[in-house]
Amino acid sequence: MAHKNAQRQTRLTAEWMMEQYPQGGYTLNARLGPALDGLVESIGLERALRESAPWRPRVDALAVEPRVVVLVEAEIRQVRNAVGNLLVYRNLVPTTPELREHWGKPVEMVLLSPWTNSTIDAMARTAGVRVAIYNPPWIADYVAELHVYWTKEYQERRARKLALRGILGVE
């Protein structure tokens, strides 16, 4: 399930970025942050960045505009997590060697999701994150299915199913 969700988020990001930047000029899954301490001096910047890759987080999309660096983090299920991720990513921009020529620019943070609610909107607003809703038809059914999980009816059905599994000794 997590793998399919990641694929959906990747597709959501790619489609939205193509709409926002039809001319291109953006990067998907962009690494942020510096190389590990001491590596640049010993093996050079390019190799140090490659070897540091596992420790450098990835933002779902990054675009450099004339006056701003835009970070986009997509989330479908745990939408509030994207707000915290974006705050961390924003602070890594001025240490990312690939962005050196843009270090002085302001950073715009965008939470991309097919849905939101008032709590997420308030969290985003407080953090200075813009919420962009992108809900293409191919994801609408999945989102509707996710939101059914929290209904009283679904929770009651789930509790009955789990109780029956316990009685039958089935995992």
FENQUI-V832807 format. One record per helix or strand of 2 or more residues. SS is the DSSP state (~ for helix, > for strand). FROM is the first residue (numbers start at 0). TO is the last residue. If there is no record, write none. Layout:
BEGIN
SS_FROM_TO / SS_FROM_TO
END
This chain:
BEGIN
~_1_19 / >_25_30 / ~_38_42 / ~_44_54 / >_57_63 / >_67_73 / ~_78_92 / ~_96_101 / >_105_112 / ~_117_126 / >_128_132 / ~_136_147 / ~_151_167
END
